[in-house]
Amino acid sequence: MSPTDRAPGGLMREPDPTGRFGDFGGRYVPESLVAACMELEQEFRVAWADPAFHAEFEHILSSYGGRPTPVTECARLSEQLGVRVLLKREDLAHTGSHKLNNVIGQTLLTRRMGKGRVLAETGAGQHGVATATAAALFGLECLVFMGEVDVERQALNVFRMRLLGAEVRTVTSGSRTLKDAVNEALREWVACVETTHYCLGSVMGPHPYPWMVRELQRIVGDEARDQCRQILGGADPDYVVACVGGGSNAAGTFAGFVDTPARLVGVEAAGGAAIGHGVPGVVHGMKSFFLQDEAGQILEAHSISAGLDYPGIGPEHAQLAAAGRAEYPQVGDAEVLEAFQLLSRTEGIIPAFESAHALAWVVREARWAIPAGATVMITLSGRGDKDAAQAMEHLG
Ligand SMILES: Cc1ncc(COP(=O)(O)O)c(C=O)c1O
């Protein structure tokens, strides 16, 4: 049985042959990219069924990437909140976030397809850094698109990418954030599809990306489920919580728990809440929820965290929300900054602004909605070093 088939009930399995998760997903791309998407789907399907591919993927992630990442029980924070908090520590993965899992898988596929170059888009810079890292490891050329606003607020990550040998191209169109970087990356891919793999950073875009990236990230959820059962005497957590930008750390986490009784919670940034405030539409090669005006124009998302500053969400999350299997609440920047400081002071862990969204929801809900003593597992998707300069501006 392949890992994809594990979850009963039809959710978080393979999408239908057209790449749809229920009403969402699909492959809405120019003709010139259809063949590349089909080649990638075929390559992934064969690789994912091949034990040798899994062995190499897992070997690199353990010998180079720092896996398995631990689950940390937060005694002081738990006492303060009145709920038992466990953190899945993707901040301890090499390059500082969960993004490396996806990128190692995709660069292995790049090599199998005989392509010598990768391109990527990035918001917070973590996916760009992970891609530049894997490109250096495999000797691939690397080009990363990043919005001008994100280049400014994530200057440290821009430097890291260049140090790793990648070219970083600044995008000055539109809102100059992640959505515009995706546009440019797709445009560039059309021009060089024969030689270049588009290493997409989240569970979004045309089929097979949402499915493939979820599968490459399910290592987070699978590890976390086993680790939580060890800590909780065989039980699963009552709540499983992760932040949602495109939705890759949440999808990987949820994949490990979808067949358990855990409540699945994907936390959106209030200013980028595609499920909270969006409507169905087709953008960036997929049908999903997007922030749009009455004329169907995409609205700009705003969040303190560059990684959640995206006006859409991966199509599988749209399906999970429609099916009522996962819920997608929102938190605002002020709560995020509070949670950022709280975890730093109570546990000695400085979270990424993105991850602090998941924590902020738990802090808020523990006051009234989460029953006292409930167990809450939060995926800490990344570490806060990249956000330190911006936090200094806000906190003085
Ligand atoms: C640390 C971290 N967490 C979360 C995200 C959001 O992405 P996703 O929703 O795909 O996990 C990002 C994106 O850059 C990130 O850097």
The ligand as a MOL file (V3000), in Angstrom:
LIG
                    3D

  0  0  0     0  0            999 V3000
M  V30 BEGIN CTAB
M  V30 COUNTS 16 16 0 0 0
M  V30 BEGIN ATOM
M  V30 1 C 8.3050 29.1550 8.2410 0
M  V30 2 C 7.1630 29.1450 7.2830 0
M  V30 3 N 5.9850 28.6290 7.6740 0
M  V30 4 C 4.9120 28.5950 6.8570 0
M  V30 5 C 4.9720 29.1250 5.5830 0
M  V30 6 C 3.7440 29.1040 4.7380 0
M  V30 7 O 3.7790 28.1630 3.7320 0
M  V30 8 P 2.8890 26.8530 3.7510 0
M  V30 9 O 1.4930 27.2880 4.0750 0
M  V30 10 O 3.0540 26.3040 2.4050 0
M  V30 11 O 3.4300 25.9540 4.8260 0
M  V30 12 C 6.1840 29.6700 5.1140 0
M  V30 13 C 6.2840 30.2150 3.7510 0
M  V30 14 O 7.2050 30.8350 3.3610 0
M  V30 15 C 7.2970 29.6820 5.9980 0
M  V30 16 O 8.4740 30.2060 5.6140 0
M  V30 END ATOM
M  V30 BEGIN BOND
M  V30 1 1 1 2
M  V30 2 1 2 3
M  V30 3 2 2 15
M  V30 4 2 3 4
M  V30 5 1 4 5
M  V30 6 1 5 6
M  V30 7 2 5 12
M  V30 8 1 6 7
M  V30 9 1 7 8
M  V30 10 2 8 9
M  V30 11 1 8 10
M  V30 12 1 8 11
M  V30 13 1 12 13
M  V30 14 1 12 15
M  V30 15 2 13 14
M  V30 16 1 15 16
M  V30 END BOND
M  V30 END CTAB
M  END
